[in-house]
Amino acid sequence: MRRDIRKLGFSKVSKKMKYQLTTEISRNNFAAFVWHGIFLSLASNFSDVHTIIPSMLIKAGGNAILLGLLTTIMIGGSGLMQIVFAGFISNKPNKKNSLLLGINLRIFALFLLGLLLIKSATINNLLLILFIFLLISVFSFSGSFAAVSYVDILGKSILPDKRKKFFSVKQTISSVGVFLSALLVRALLKYFQYPNNYGILFLIAAFFLFVASLGFWKIVEIDTFIRKKHTFPQYLKKIPKEISRNSNLKNYLIIINNLGLAFSFIPFMILFAKKNFGLTYGTVGNILLFKIAGMLIAGLVLYKRSENFEYKKLLYFSLVLGISLPILSLIFSGNLLIYEFIFLLSGVFITAYKIATNGILVEISDNENRATYTGISGAGNILPTVFPLVAGILIATLGYTFTFILISLIVASSFIAINNLRCYLPQPIRS
């Protein structure tokens, strides 16, 4: 094994830090992460948190408040759990096993959810919704467990000057895979009847996620040097110090809270579509296709400019889109074709926002504190955690217009934090 590792480009440096990263091992890990990204993209449409899962809950009898609660769990609650997981994982010099554990739990949850929906004709409706919440919680929380390890391993597995290229390549290839799978999802939704159509989607998602996880077995991870292990209370005390001493981290938390609200808003566009147009499987399929087309277009453009674009400018672009989505939804609430087209803009927003925030998190952290910063970013993502539930209540009481305008105003307030963010271009490392 050690001989194989040396062939890949590792050189031994010390007893505590066995190997250092070089060009060859970076290239190997680059390919492994891309493999994962390809099959994850194929899986993502079959369990899409913005379209498939919300529409599945609505078909099962869910209302605005239940959708808000489920969105809170999927998008916000999973992030909040990262603070717990990061406190545990940050003490570990090697995080590959934790990554694989989290992914396997997600596969298991999707598989059970698929079987549950196929057999749901014999299950009480309230019990079905309860099981949906339980399995989606396992799916989301295990995803946040895996995410802490993923960001940490990614940060030390690919050379800094190759990261922008990686994020762009991954997003572009993923967008192609997502677009192709969207066509299949649309066909399956229309060909099979509820609940079998959703059950089949989740079973396929579990399969693709399993294939995606095989890429991580190829990664050769460098142990992180841990100066001093800490207990969970000590870890919690460390968080305010990290935030206070790093203005970039402080601004980053404001950005993912306020601008991130636009990300957690998208499922409510589905609910709004049901109110105005009904929610046929054709409409769900079209919405998914438009969203994926936007992701693909944005991914291709950013890939072409991977050596030149700046994360900060990408955030400004995301800000404009994030403000626009709720307003455009209200303006075109009477035109189905244009309303479906707005989801193309939501896809562009998702790609730009993900690339910018993922890249910035890696840049403002280092190998020693990256797991901690990932946990902080997850737990600090408070507004997108609680606001979907609040939004569900606001929609039920004050209506869509008030709620959507409020979301746009909150998103707009992230401008100051973006303006104060300081991003640094990584310098090439020669091996």
N, C-alpha and C positions, 0 to 999 in steps of 0.2 A: 504493500500500500504506500509506504513512504517513497519507494522508488518511483511509483506512478505519479505521486504528487510532485516530486522533483522534476519529472519530465514535463509537467504542466507549468513549471516556472517558479515554484516556491523556492526560497532559500532560507536556511535555518539561521535564526538571529539570536535566540536566547532560550533558556529553559521555560520562562514564563510566557514568552511570545514565540511560539515555535517557528512560524513562517511569516514572511512579508509578502505583500501582494505585488505581482509583476504583470507585465503585459499579457503573457500567455494564460495565466490563471484568470485574469480579468476577462479575457476573450471567452474562455470556457464558461465562466459564470454568467457572462452576458447572454450566451446562447441558452443556458439553462433557464434563466429568467424569462427570456423571450418565448421558449417552449411553453412555460407555464402561462404566460400572457395570452398565447394563441388559443389554448384550450379553455382557459378561463373566460375568454371573450365568447367562445362558442356556448359555454355554460350560462353566461350572464343573462342572455335574452330569455332563457327558459325559466329563470327565477328573478326577472328584473324587478327591482324594488320600486321603480317609478311607474310601471305599467302593469306587469303580470300579477304581482302579489296584491297590489291595491284592487285591481279589477276582480281578482279571485275572491277577495274578502267581500267586495260589494255584491258579487254573485251569490255568495254564501249568506247574505243578509246583513252585512255590516253597514253602519251609517257613518255620518261625518265624525262623530266622537270616537267610534271604534277605529276608524281609519286614522284619526289623529293619534290615538294611542299606539296603534301598530307602527305608524311612521316614526313615532318617538322611540320605540324599541329598535326599529331597523336602522335608522339613521343617527339618532341621538344617543339612545341607551347603549348601543354597542361601543360608541366612542367613550362614554362615561366609564364603562367597565375597563377601558384600557389603563386607567390609573391603578387599578388593582393588579392587573396582569403585569404592567410594567414594573411595579414594585417587586413582584416575584421574579420576573425574567431578568431584570437588570443585574441581579447578583450572579447570573450564570454566564461564564465566559463563552459557552457554546449554546446557540439557540436553535439549532436546526431541528432537534427533536420536538421542541415546543411548537415550532412552525408546522411540522407534520401532524402533531396531535390536534392542533386547531383545525387544520384542513380536513382531517378524517372525521372529526365531529360534525363539520358542515356537510360532508357527504352523507353521513348517517342520518342527519336531520332531514335533508332533502329527500332521501330514499323513503323514509317513514312517511313524510308528508305526501309523497306521490301515492303510496299505497293507501293512506288514509282517505284521500280524495276519491280514489277509484272505488273504495268500499263505503263511501259516505252516504249512499242511499239508505243504508241500514242504521245510520247514526243520527241521534237527535241533533237538531240544528244548533242549539246552544252548546251542546257538547262538542260539535264539530268546530265551532268558532273558538272554544276554549283550547282544543287540541292545536288548532292553527296558530294561536298565540304562543302556546308552549313550544312548538317546534320551530317557529320563526324566531323565538327568543334564543333557543339553542343555536340556531343557524347564525344569528347576528352576533351573539356574545362569543361564540367560538371563532367567528371571523375577526373580532377585535383582538382576541388572544393571539391569533396567527399574525395579525397586522403588526403588532409590536415587534415580533421576531423578524418579520419580513423586512421592515424598514431598517432594522439594525443590521441584518445580514446583507441587504442590498448596499448599504452605505460603505461597508468594508470589503465588498466583493467585486466592485467595478471601479476602475480608476476615475478620479474626479473629472478629468477632462473628457470622459466618455459618457458621463451621466445624462447630459442633455440629449445626446444622440440616443441613448437607451430609452429615455422617457418618450421621445418622439417616435422611435421605431416601434416600441411596444404599443403605443397608442394607435399608430397607423395600422399595424398588422392586426391589432385587436379590433379596430373599427371595421376592417374588411371581414374578419371572422364574425363579428357581431351583425354586420349587414346580411351576410349569407344565412346566418342562423335565424335572423329576423324573418326572412322569407319562409323558412320552414315552420317557425312558430306561428306565423300568420295562417299558413295552410292547415296546420294541426288544429288551431283554434276553431277554424271554420268546418273542418271535416268531421271532427268528433264533437259530441254533445257534452255539456257540463254534467257531472264533474270529471268525466273521463279525460276530457281534453287537458285540463289543468293537471290532473294526476300524471298523465303521460309526459307533460312538459317537465315536471319536477323529477321524474325518473331519468329522463334524458339529461337534465342538468346535473344530477348526481354522477352519472357516467362520465360526462365531460370533465367534471371537477376532479374525479379520480384520475383520469388521464393527465390532467394538468399537474396534479401533485407529483407525478413521476419525474417531472423536470427538476424538482428540488433534491432528488436523490443524487443528481449529478454535481451539485454544488459542493465545492471544497471550502469549508468555512475556516476563517482565521479566528482563533480564540481572541476574545477581547480581554485586555489586561485590566483586571479589577483591583484598583488600589486598596479599597476597603469595602468589605461587604456591610450591608446595613439591614436593620430590621424594617418592617413595614412602617411603624411609627417614625423611625428616623428618615425613611424615604419621604413620608408626607411632609416632615419638617423641612426637608431639602427643597421642596417645590417652590415655596415663596421666595427663597433665596435665589434660585435659578431665574425666576421671572423678574425679580427686582434688579439683578445685575446684568441682564441681557435685554436691552431695549428692542432688539429684533424679535425675540421670543414674545415680548409683551405685545408688540404690534401684530405679530402673527396670530396670536390668540384673538385679538379684536377682529382681525380679518376673517378667520374661520368661523367666528360667531356671527358677525353681521352679514358678510357676503355669503357665508355658508347657508344662511337662511333661504336664499334663492334655490339652493340645492334641495333642501327638504320641502320646498314649496311645490315642486313639480307633481307629486302625487295628487295634490288638490286640484290641479288642472284636469285630471282624470274625473274627479268627482264633479267638477264644474261642467265637464263635457256630458256627463250622464244627465245632469239637470237640464241642460239646454238642447241636447240632441238625442238623448238615449245612449245606451252603451252596447251597441251591437259588436259582434266579434270582428266584423269588417272594420269598424271604427277603431277598435283596440289595435288591430293589425296595422292599419294605416298610421296611427299615432306612433307605434313602435318603429315602423319603417322610416318615417320622417325624422324621428329622434336619432336613429342610427345613422341615417344619411348625413345629418349635421355633424355627428361625431367623426364620421369618415372624412368629410370635407376638411374639418378643422385639423384632424390628425395628419392628413396629407400635406396641408399647407405648413404646419409646424415642423413636420419631418424635413421638408425642403429647406426650411430656415433654421434647422436645429443648431447650426453653429453660430447663428446671429441673434436670435430672439432673446429678449430679456424677460425674466420672470415678472418684474415689476410692471412692465408695459402689458404683459399678458393679464395681470390682475386688473389693470385699468379697463382693458377690453372686456373682461369677465364682469366687471362692475356695471358697465353700460348694459350688457345683456341681462344681468340679474335684476336691474331696475326695470327693464323693459318688459320682462315676461309677464308679471302680474297685470301691468297696464294694458298690454296688447291682448291678454286674455279677456279683459273686460270690454275693450273696444270691439273685438271681433267675436263676441259671444253669440251673435246671431248668424254667423257664416261658418258652416262646418268646414269647408275646404280651406279657408284661411286659418281657421282655428287649428286644424290638423297641421298646417304648414308652420305654425308657431313652434311646434315641437321640434322642427328642424333647428330653430334657434336654441332650443333647450339642449339639443345635442351638442351644438357648438359650445355653449356655455359649459356643459359638463366636462368636455375635453379640455378646454382652456383652463378651467378652474382646477381640475385634477392635476394637470401637468404643472401648473404654477405652484400650487400649494405643496404637492409632493416634492418638487424640486427645491423649494425654499426650505422645507423642513430638513432635508438632507444637508443643504448648504450651511444652515445656521447651527448645526450640531456637529459633533465629532464622534469617533468610534466609542469613546468611553461614556458619553452622555446621551447617545442617540436613542437608546431604549427609553431612558427617562423622559426625553423631550417628546417622544412619540406618545408616551403615557400622558404627559401634561397636555399635549394637543388634543388627545381624545377626551380626557376629563374636562379640559377647559372649553370644550365645544358645547357649552351649556345652553345657549339660546336655541340652536337647532335641535337640542335634546328635548326641551320642554315646550317650545313654541308650536310644533305640530299638534300637540294635545290642546293647547290654548286656542290655536287656529280652528280646530274642530268645534270647540265650544263657541268661539266668536262667530263662525259661519252659521251655527245653529241658532244663535240669538240675534246677532246684528247684521248678518248677511254677508254675501261674497264681496260686494263693492268695498265696504269698510275694511274688511280683512285684507283684501288684495292690495289696497292703497297703503295700508299700514306696513305690509311686508316690503313694498317698494321703498318706503321712507327709511325703514331700518337698514335695508341693504345699502341705500345711498350713504348712510352715516359711516360706512367703512372707508370712505374716500380719504379721510385724514390719516388713518392708520397705514393705508397703502402708500400715501405720500411720504410718511415718515420712515417707511421700511428701507433698510440699506442692504442691497444685494451685492455680492461680490462674485466676479467671474473667476472660476477655478483655473489655476494655471496647469498646463500640461505637465505630467510626471513622466520622466524618462527612466526606463528600467535598464 
